Amino acid sequence: MMIPVCRLVDLPRGEACRLDIDPPVSVFHTDDGEVFAIDDTCTHQDASLADGWLEGGEVECPLHASKFDLRTGAVDAPPAKRPVRTHEVFIEGGVIHVRLSTDAPNLPPCIASRLAGGLA
């Protein structure tokens, strides 16, 4: 599924935007001009990565400082141990589009247990 996000000129370099879908997705425009999309929720605890700190090709979770690679989703600093999903990004006609991954998301335990209990 392809989702239009926004015009590239409307997402300044060094900023992110959050897509309020289920699960949420963050789109990052790096200082180098690259655009990446990953799942928005930290895999350690329920925190929005769009609210984190973007540096180079990584985003740091605002809650406990785990860092995620925007290219691969890999986590390189605890307390998170599992990666976030990455999504394909296309820019067509000056508009950012995201193609969602079909892989299962790595949700933090607090959300995964709530979903397993039927309390979504």
Backbone as CSV, one residue per row, in Angstrom:
resi,resn,N_x,N_y,N_z,CA_x,CA_y,CA_z,C_x,C_y,C_z
1,MET,0.837,-1.175,0.000,0.000,0.000,0.000,0.889,1.248,0.000
2,MET,0.635,2.155,-0.929,1.372,3.422,-1.013,0.545,4.510,-0.336
3,ILE,1.211,5.253,0.539,0.543,6.322,1.266,1.220,7.649,0.951
4,PRO,0.482,8.640,0.430,1.076,9.961,0.257,1.262,10.609,1.629
5,VAL,2.427,11.212,1.841,2.751,11.790,3.151,2.569,13.303,3.132
6,CYS,3.394,13.973,2.334,3.361,15.435,2.215,4.283,15.819,1.081
7,ARG,4.277,17.088,0.719,5.239,17.569,-0.272,6.620,17.593,0.381
8,LEU,7.630,17.257,-0.381,8.997,17.247,0.142,9.378,18.608,0.706
9,VAL,8.968,19.678,0.056,9.316,21.026,0.524,8.636,21.378,1.852
10,ASP,7.587,20.632,2.215,6.872,20.898,3.466,7.465,20.148,4.666
11,LEU,8.453,19.278,4.423,9.129,18.575,5.511,10.586,19.039,5.522
12,PRO,10.910,20.025,6.359,12.267,20.588,6.368,13.323,19.536,6.722
13,ARG,14.526,19.759,6.214,15.647,18.880,6.578,15.838,18.912,8.088
14,GLY,16.129,17.744,8.648,16.327,17.627,10.085,15.036,17.457,10.867
15,GLU,13.910,17.300,10.170,12.605,17.178,10.822,11.955,15.836,10.491
16,ALA,10.892,15.537,11.226,10.130,14.309,11.014,8.648,14.617,11.079
17,CYS,7.862,13.741,10.479,6.417,13.824,10.634,5.906,12.421,10.954
18,ARG,4.770,12.379,11.611,4.183,11.112,12.057,2.912,10.858,11.284
19,LEU,2.798,9.650,10.746,1.565,9.227,10.083,0.718,8.503,11.117
20,ASP,-0.461,9.005,11.361,-1.341,8.400,12.358,-2.132,7.263,11.739
21,ILE,-1.405,6.167,11.485,-2.001,4.936,10.986,-1.739,3.874,12.050
22,ASP,-2.160,2.648,11.814,-1.986,1.609,12.829,-1.102,0.489,12.295
23,PRO,0.101,0.325,12.815,0.784,1.165,13.797,1.328,2.431,13.125
24,PRO,1.587,3.473,13.912,2.076,4.738,13.353,3.439,4.589,12.677
25,VAL,3.694,5.468,11.714,4.959,5.482,10.967,5.534,6.892,11.037
26,SER,6.858,6.979,11.187,7.560,8.272,11.158,8.301,8.402,9.843
27,VAL,8.263,9.598,9.280,9.011,9.911,8.065,10.026,10.987,8.431
28,PHE,11.297,10.720,8.143,12.398,11.612,8.510,13.053,12.178,7.265
29,HIS,13.357,13.477,7.287,14.105,14.150,6.225,15.432,14.557,6.855
30,THR,16.505,13.877,6.496,17.790,14.118,7.150,18.425,15.421,6.673
31,ASP,19.423,15.868,7.423,20.162,17.076,7.035,20.848,16.906,5.688
32,ASP,21.127,15.646,5.301,21.754,15.358,4.007,20.750,15.294,2.867
33,GLY,19.459,15.445,3.182,18.430,15.452,2.145,17.800,14.105,1.863
34,GLU,18.200,13.065,2.607,17.593,11.751,2.406,16.281,11.671,3.185
35,VAL,15.381,10.806,2.714,14.090,10.628,3.365,13.917,9.148,3.697
36,PHE,13.549,8.883,4.952,13.382,7.514,5.433,12.060,7.388,6.170
37,ALA,11.531,6.156,6.218,10.311,5.883,6.975,10.527,4.624,7.809
38,ILE,10.179,4.725,9.098,10.267,3.596,10.020,9.016,3.590,10.886
39,ASP,8.775,2.473,11.572,7.689,2.469,12.546,7.979,3.530,13.595
40,ASP,6.946,4.213,14.028,7.107,5.357,14.926,7.331,4.966,16.378
41,THR,6.915,3.780,16.793,6.957,3.417,18.205,8.240,2.688,18.545
42,CYS,8.936,3.182,19.569,10.142,2.530,20.063,9.790,1.095,20.464
43,THR,10.693,0.154,20.203,10.415,-1.244,20.526,10.613,-1.562,22.005
44,HIS,11.109,-0.613,22.775,11.313,-0.812,24.214,10.094,-0.389,25.029
45,GLN,9.560,0.791,24.713,8.427,1.334,25.454,7.655,2.263,24.516
46,ASP,6.431,2.559,24.856,5.543,3.327,23.984,5.971,4.800,23.919
47,ALA,6.886,5.110,22.984,7.359,6.481,22.764,7.433,6.734,21.266
48,SER,7.074,7.935,20.852,7.084,8.301,19.435,8.492,8.677,18.994
49,LEU,9.005,7.958,18.003,10.341,8.272,17.478,10.344,9.578,16.695
50,ALA,9.179,10.010,16.196,9.106,11.303,15.509,9.449,12.442,16.459
51,ASP,9.291,12.203,17.766,9.638,13.197,18.779,11.092,13.085,19.226
52,GLY,11.825,12.138,18.645,13.214,11.911,19.036,14.171,12.879,18.374
53,TRP,15.465,12.609,18.558,16.519,13.460,18.024,17.134,12.796,16.816
54,LEU,17.108,13.496,15.702,17.636,13.009,14.438,19.070,13.473,14.288
55,GLU,19.977,12.513,14.094,21.377,12.847,13.881,21.947,11.896,12.841
56,GLY,22.328,12.467,11.703,22.835,11.623,10.624,21.763,10.655,10.173
57,GLY,22.098,9.388,10.161,21.158,8.358,9.736,20.518,7.626,10.891
58,GLU,20.465,8.265,12.080,19.878,7.631,13.253,18.872,8.555,13.922
59,VAL,17.932,7.928,14.633,17.018,8.690,15.491,17.157,8.121,16.901
60,GLU,17.223,9.035,17.869,17.325,8.643,19.272,15.960,8.764,19.922
61,CYS,15.513,7.702,20.559,14.224,7.699,21.250,14.224,8.768,22.336
62,PRO,13.147,9.552,22.438,13.109,10.617,23.439,12.926,10.109,24.868
63,LEU,12.585,8.850,25.028,12.293,8.340,26.365,13.535,7.808,27.084
64,HIS,14.240,6.864,26.465,15.386,6.237,27.131,16.635,6.195,26.270
65,ALA,16.683,6.957,25.192,17.881,7.168,24.365,18.341,5.982,23.537
66,SER,17.485,4.998,23.280,17.851,3.969,22.309,17.954,4.633,20.944
67,LYS,18.894,4.187,20.121,19.073,4.762,18.787,18.743,3.722,17.726
68,PHE,18.049,4.184,16.684,17.638,3.304,15.596,18.209,3.817,14.275
69,ASP,18.764,2.903,13.483,19.296,3.225,12.162,18.119,3.408,11.212
70,LEU,18.052,4.548,10.546,16.927,4.833,9.654,16.946,3.968,8.400
71,ARG,18.115,3.477,7.993,18.210,2.654,6.784,17.770,1.213,7.030
72,THR,18.154,0.667,8.191,17.929,-0.754,8.462,16.925,-1.021,9.571
73,GLY,16.666,-0.032,10.420,15.802,-0.218,11.572,16.521,-0.788,12.784
74,ALA,17.797,-1.161,12.612,18.558,-1.786,13.699,18.717,-0.826,14.868
75,VAL,18.685,-1.403,16.070,18.897,-0.621,17.284,20.357,-0.789,17.689
76,ASP,20.997,0.323,18.082,22.409,0.202,18.458,22.704,0.727,19.852
77,ALA,21.667,1.026,20.616,21.888,1.458,21.991,20.712,0.990,22.845
78,PRO,21.002,0.351,23.974,19.922,-0.095,24.855,19.194,1.099,25.473
79,PRO,18.013,0.895,26.025,17.468,-0.382,26.463,16.688,-1.166,25.397
80,ALA,16.364,-0.582,24.258,15.668,-1.347,23.207,16.590,-2.455,22.704
81,LYS,15.987,-3.596,22.370,16.772,-4.737,21.891,16.345,-5.193,20.494
82,ARG,15.151,-4.803,20.071,14.628,-5.247,18.776,14.568,-4.078,17.796
83,PRO,14.740,-4.348,16.505,14.686,-3.275,15.505,13.263,-2.796,15.256
84,VAL,13.160,-1.639,14.609,11.871,-1.175,14.100,11.791,-1.557,12.622
85,ARG,10.574,-1.671,12.116,10.406,-1.943,10.682,10.778,-0.714,9.877
86,THR,11.317,-0.941,8.708,11.559,0.147,7.765,10.544,0.022,6.634
87,HIS,10.290,1.150,5.981,9.328,1.195,4.885,9.973,1.892,3.697
88,GLU,9.587,1.485,2.494,10.137,2.103,1.283,9.583,3.514,1.115
89,VAL,10.448,4.419,0.663,10.055,5.807,0.422,10.272,6.131,-1.048
90,PHE,9.290,6.772,-1.652,9.373,7.224,-3.034,8.995,8.705,-3.066
91,ILE,9.668,9.450,-3.918,9.295,10.852,-4.116,8.886,10.980,-5.574
92,GLU,7.613,11.287,-5.770,7.053,11.407,-7.116,6.343,12.742,-7.241
93,GLY,6.731,13.524,-8.225,6.099,14.823,-8.426,6.270,15.744,-7.233
94,GLY,7.383,15.584,-6.515,7.645,16.424,-5.344,6.897,16.008,-4.096
95,VAL,6.194,14.865,-4.138,5.428,14.378,-2.994,6.086,13.112,-2.451
96,ILE,6.237,13.057,-1.119,6.781,11.869,-0.452,5.669,10.833,-0.336
97,HIS,5.984,9.594,-0.748,5.073,8.460,-0.595,5.795,7.371,0.181
98,VAL,5.045,6.628,0.979,5.591,5.509,1.741,4.854,4.239,1.328
99,ARG,5.638,3.195,1.030,5.067,1.867,0.801,5.312,1.070,2.080
100,LEU,4.234,0.693,2.739,4.340,0.012,4.024,4.905,-1.396,3.885
101,SER,5.743,-1.757,4.838,6.297,-3.103,4.912,5.190,-4.097,5.226
102,THR,5.338,-5.302,4.729,4.376,-6.358,5.055,4.865,-7.199,6.233
103,ASP,6.067,-6.918,6.740,6.587,-7.623,7.912,5.776,-7.244,9.148
104,ALA,5.752,-8.133,10.118,5.075,-7.838,11.382,5.881,-6.795,12.153
105,PRO,5.197,-5.840,12.802,5.920,-4.828,13.578,6.473,-5.410,14.878
106,ASN,7.549,-4.822,15.379,8.104,-5.160,16.689,7.555,-4.154,17.693
107,LEU,6.441,-4.480,18.288,5.802,-3.567,19.229,6.435,-3.704,20.613
108,PRO,6.450,-2.612,21.374,6.981,-2.711,22.736,6.089,-3.624,23.581
109,PRO,6.657,-4.251,24.626,5.875,-5.195,25.438,4.568,-4.625,25.978
110,CYS,4.547,-3.340,26.353,3.320,-2.766,26.924,2.177,-2.741,25.907
111,ILE,2.496,-2.557,24.630,1.458,-2.553,23.589,1.136,-3.967,23.152
112,ALA,2.154,-4.815,22.980,1.948,-6.185,22.546,1.067,-6.944,23.531
113,SER,1.296,-6.762,24.836,0.493,-7.469,25.828,-0.947,-6.947,25.837
114,ARG,-1.119,-5.668,25.613,-2.467,-5.087,25.559,-3.231,-5.643,24.360
115,LEU,-2.558,-5.774,23.202,-3.199,-6.315,22.011,-3.516,-7.792,22.186
116,ALA,-2.603,-8.535,22.831,-2.825,-9.957,23.045,-4.012,-10.198,23.972
117,GLY,-4.252,-9.255,24.871,-5.376,-9.376,25.800,-6.679,-8.863,25.226
118,GLY,-6.645,-8.376,23.967,-7.861,-7.885,23.327,-8.281,-6.515,23.777
119,LEU,-7.334,-5.759,24.334,-7.673,-4.420,24.834,-7.194,-3.321,23.908
120,ALA,-7.005,-3.605,22.654,-6.483,-2.637,21.707,-7.322,-1.475,21.630
